[in-house]
Each structure stands twice: as C-alpha cells, then as structure tokens.
Amino acid sequence: MKHPFFMRSGIQLFAVTSTAIKGEFPAVVISCQGEVHYTSADNAVKLEIAPGAVVKTSGTLQLGDGAVAVVYCNGRMKSIQGHGVYALPDLFKPGGLATLNFDPDFGKYIRAAVELAAAKQLGDGWTSAVTDPKQAGDGWGTAVTDPKQAGDGWGNAVTDPKQAGDGWGTAVTDPKQAGDGWGNAVTEPKQAGDGWGGKNADIVLILPFGKLQPDMARFSWSEPKAAAACQLEILDQNNEVLYSVTTSESAVQIDLGELNLAPNQIYTWKVRLPEAGGAASGALQFTLLSAEEQAAAAQKASKSSVYPTGDPVLCGMMEAVALEKAGWYAAADEQYAALLEQHPNNNMLRMMYAAFWMRYGMEQQAKAVLKGSV
C-alpha cells in the first residue's frame, strides 16, 4: 500500500505538536525593532528580546522610544509600538471573537515552528535556536515529556494523525480531497520504510514539487553515494519521458518554459543512477501556473492585521506561509532562503524555515537551517 507524502510528513511534525505539552502555549515575539525587554510577573527574570523569543504569558514587555514588537499569544497576533510597559495578560485576554483574516493560519505555523525548536528529542543539539528555554520560566525545556516514544522523536509518536486537526495536512484522510491536489506529490514515498525511494536507493529528491512558474527551476536531490552520474527525467501523465539530462551534480537548472509543457497538467520527475544498475529515486510531481497566480497566492498574507506595518522579515515569512498553503512550495523555499541570507541572526526566521523543511520530511535541511550551516 502506498502512503501519501503529506500524511508521513504530518505525522513527523505532530510528534512534536501533539505530545504532552502542559499548560498554556507561551507568548512568542515574532518580530521586534528597537529596544524591547521582557520581565516575568515575579520580576525574577529580565531578558533582552530578539525575534523568536518565547516568554511566559503572565509577564510584561517594555519598549523603548520608537520600538515595535509583534507578539503571538492565545491564538492572536498584535503589534505594539512606542515607549511603554505592556502587560501580556491585558493585551491578550482569553476569549474574544476569532479573526477571519490571515492571522489564525499564520499563528499555526508560528506555533509549530516554536514547538519544533523547543523540543529536545533528537539529543544532538540541532535545536539550538532556543538557547535556554527555561530562562523565561516557560518550561519549554521539557515540552515533550516522553521523547523516546518513536525512537528518534519524530516517527509514530502520534498514532492517529487525525487527532491534531489544526491544518498541518493530516486531518484529511484522503489527501486528494484537500483542495490542492498534492496529497500524492510523492508517488512511492514509503518503499523503503523511511520515506525515500527504493529499498537500496541513495537519492532523496528535495525540490521542486507543487506549483511552479514556466521559467527557470532548480531541481535538487541528495548527493548519491553509489555513482557519479545522475540522470534526471521529467515524465508526463502517461509516464513518457519528456526531458532527460545527465549531470555529475546534485542539482540542475532547467528552463521549464522551453519544454513546451502544458499548464495545469501534472508532471513527474525522478533521478536515476545509470552507473548503479539503474537505481532510481522516488518521484515528485509539479504543475505549471502563471506568475500572476503565484503573486495572488502570496498576496493573501496582506490580509493579516499586522502585515501592513510589519518589517520585511515578518511580511516575508507571512508571504512564504501563504505560498506554502497554496502549494507553491519551491517559491516558499526561495522566499525563506532569501530572507535568511539577508537576516542570518533572526531566530524566528530560522525556526520557521526549519519547520518548513520538517513538514516535508527533510530533517537534514531543517538541522542545517537551525545550526546556521545554510
């Protein structure tokens, strides 16, 4: 039986988000500019705040002249600015009407990113984006009470992924009903039991999949161990090879506009190793849409209450989430990568980018992002 790719990746993520987390979710400072400090309710903890800071909801934020902070708390986001002391319990009182803009969707991604960075399951130090989560008295050092449930902390800790129901791709048992058509983006993701290609394959396809513009696209995969030459193939819906190229690299740029591919049709790509008995990777699927459609998908981020006054990193992260939600996965990756190159010290951005990779089973990429090696 073949298992949809997003069911697999959803289970991995929910091993973090659905395990035993006690108490309310903390406040997250998504972005900040200027002088921003946090003080706990008992005055025992005082911290200088940077983007990605996780603090207890009972404390206060102190902003200097001209400072701005955007905070996620109790399922809502607020922008606070100007010199003053802001008590989080007053800003985010429980209850109230749910918003119908982009904020709730973005908040889910913020929460997943923080929980990923705070989890200590892997035990190899790669979740270093949260340097000392106990400093703020919010208890994130023990967010996951039993990290050995799945052996490595990500596998099958959540036995019924439908329980999460918070929009991470696991609530729909038939992924073809999800509305974006990408439930089967990887046609054979579980042949080896680890989600990658054939039983003895050493190739992991990375990007692209989902929606693409008909222009230059970067096709990338893990560097194979068995052979120097890789043959990339693009196939149509009848499994006929439309394009093939051989390279010694683990990535290749292809001008999709020159291949005469039809819009709104699903195409498949894979990589073979001609010098290793024809061993092949799994497959990823993509379809071509217009630049205008991509721009319209990103524009949905502008419906957030904090987008109009947000800084470039915040607005960029929101646009990346909007692109991902609409199936423009390669574009979302490009957005995160460009932002990180410009703002390498932004921990919120690193957490969001790492969580992006984890949603699609790319643990090595997630580790590299959080370790600052990308």
Secondary structure as the mmCIF struct_conf table of DSSP 4:
data_model
#
loop_
_struct_conf.conf_type_id
_struct_conf.id
_struct_conf.beg_label_comp_id
_struct_conf.beg_label_asym_id
_struct_conf.beg_label_seq_id
_struct_conf.end_label_comp_id
_struct_conf.end_label_asym_id
_struct_conf.end_label_seq_id
HELX_RH_AL_P HELX_RH_AL_P1 PHE A 5 THR A 17
TURN_TY1_P TURN_TY1_P1 SER A 18 SER A 18
BEND BEND1 THR A 19 THR A 19
BEND BEND2 GLY A 23 GLY A 23
STRN STRN1 ALA A 27 GLN A 33
BEND BEND3 GLY A 34 GLY A 34
STRN STRN2 VAL A 36 THR A 39
TURN_TY1_P TURN_TY1_P2 ALA A 41 ASP A 42
BEND BEND4 ASN A 43 ASN A 43
STRN STRN3 LYS A 46 GLU A 48
TURN_TY1_P TURN_TY1_P3 PRO A 51 GLY A 52
STRN STRN4 ALA A 53 VAL A 55
TURN_TY1_P TURN_TY1_P4 THR A 57 SER A 58
BEND BEND5 GLY A 59 GLY A 59
STRN STRN5 THR A 60 LEU A 63
TURN_TY1_P TURN_TY1_P5 ASP A 65 GLY A 66
STRN STRN6 VAL A 68 CYS A 73
TURN_TY1_P TURN_TY1_P6 ASN A 74 GLY A 75
STRN STRN7 ARG A 76 GLN A 81
BEND BEND6 GLY A 82 HIS A 83
STRN STRN8 GLY A 84 ALA A 87
HELX_RH_AL_P HELX_RH_AL_P2 LEU A 88 LEU A 91
BEND BEND7 PHE A 92 PHE A 92
BEND BEND8 PRO A 94 PRO A 94
HELX_LH_PP_P HELX_LH_PP_P1 LEU A 97 THR A 99
BEND BEND9 ASN A 101 PHE A 102
HELX_RH_AL_P HELX_RH_AL_P3 ASP A 103 ALA A 118
TURN_TY1_P TURN_TY1_P7 GLN A 121 LEU A 122
BEND BEND10 ASP A 124 GLY A 125
TURN_TY1_P TURN_TY1_P8 SER A 128 ALA A 129
BEND BEND11 VAL A 130 THR A 131
HELX_RH_3T_P HELX_RH_3T_P1 PRO A 133 ALA A 136
TURN_TY1_P TURN_TY1_P9 GLY A 137 GLY A 137
BEND BEND12 ASP A 138 ASP A 138
HELX_RH_3T_P HELX_RH_3T_P2 TRP A 140 THR A 142
BEND BEND13 ALA A 143 THR A 145
TURN_TY1_P TURN_TY1_P10 PRO A 147 ALA A 150
BEND BEND14 GLY A 151 THR A 159
HELX_RH_3T_P HELX_RH_3T_P3 PRO A 161 GLN A 163
TURN_TY1_P TURN_TY1_P11 ALA A 164 ALA A 164
BEND BEND15 ASP A 166 GLY A 169
BEND BEND16 ALA A 171 ALA A 171
BEND BEND17 THR A 173 ASP A 174
HELX_RH_3T_P HELX_RH_3T_P4 PRO A 175 GLN A 177
BEND BEND18 ALA A 178 GLY A 181
TURN_TY1_P TURN_TY1_P12 GLY A 183 ASN A 184
BEND BEND19 ALA A 185 ALA A 185
STRN STRN9 VAL A 186 VAL A 186
BEND BEND20 THR A 187 GLU A 188
TURN_TY1_P TURN_TY1_P13 PRO A 189 ALA A 192
BEND BEND21 GLY A 193 GLY A 198
TURN_TY1_P TURN_TY1_P14 LYS A 199 ASN A 200
STRN STRN10 LEU A 205 LEU A 207
STRN STRN11 GLY A 210 LEU A 212
BEND BEND22 PRO A 214 ASP A 215
STRN STRN12 MET A 216 TRP A 221
HELX_LH_PP_P HELX_LH_PP_P2 SER A 222 PRO A 224
BEND BEND23 LYS A 225 ALA A 226
BEND BEND24 ALA A 228 ALA A 228
STRN STRN13 CYS A 230 LEU A 235
TURN_TY1_P TURN_TY1_P15 GLN A 237 ASN A 238
STRN STRN14 VAL A 241 THR A 247
BEND BEND25 SER A 248 SER A 250
STRN STRN15 ALA A 251 ASP A 255
HELX_RH_3T_P HELX_RH_3T_P5 LEU A 256 GLU A 258
TURN_TY1_P TURN_TY1_P16 LEU A 259 ASN A 260
HELX_LH_PP_P HELX_LH_PP_P3 LEU A 261 ALA A 262
TURN_TY1_P TURN_TY1_P17 PRO A 263 ASN A 264
STRN STRN16 TYR A 267 LEU A 273
HELX_RH_3T_P HELX_RH_3T_P6 PRO A 274 ALA A 276
TURN_TY1_P TURN_TY1_P18 GLY A 277 GLY A 278
STRN STRN17 ALA A 279 ALA A 280
STRN STRN18 LEU A 284 LEU A 288
HELX_RH_AL_P HELX_RH_AL_P4 ALA A 291 GLN A 299
HELX_RH_3T_P HELX_RH_3T_P7 LYS A 300 LYS A 303
BEND BEND26 SER A 304 VAL A 306
HELX_RH_3T_P HELX_RH_3T_P8 TYR A 307 THR A 309
HELX_RH_AL_P HELX_RH_AL_P5 PRO A 312 LYS A 325
TURN_TY1_P TURN_TY1_P19 ALA A 326 GLY A 327
HELX_RH_AL_P HELX_RH_AL_P6 TYR A 329 GLN A 342
TURN_TY1_P TURN_TY1_P20 PRO A 344 ASN A 345
HELX_RH_AL_P HELX_RH_AL_P7 ASN A 347 ARG A 359
TURN_TY1_P TURN_TY1_P21 TYR A 360 GLY A 361
HELX_RH_AL_P HELX_RH_AL_P8 GLU A 363 LYS A 371
TURN_TY1_P TURN_TY1_P22 GLY A 372 GLY A 372
#
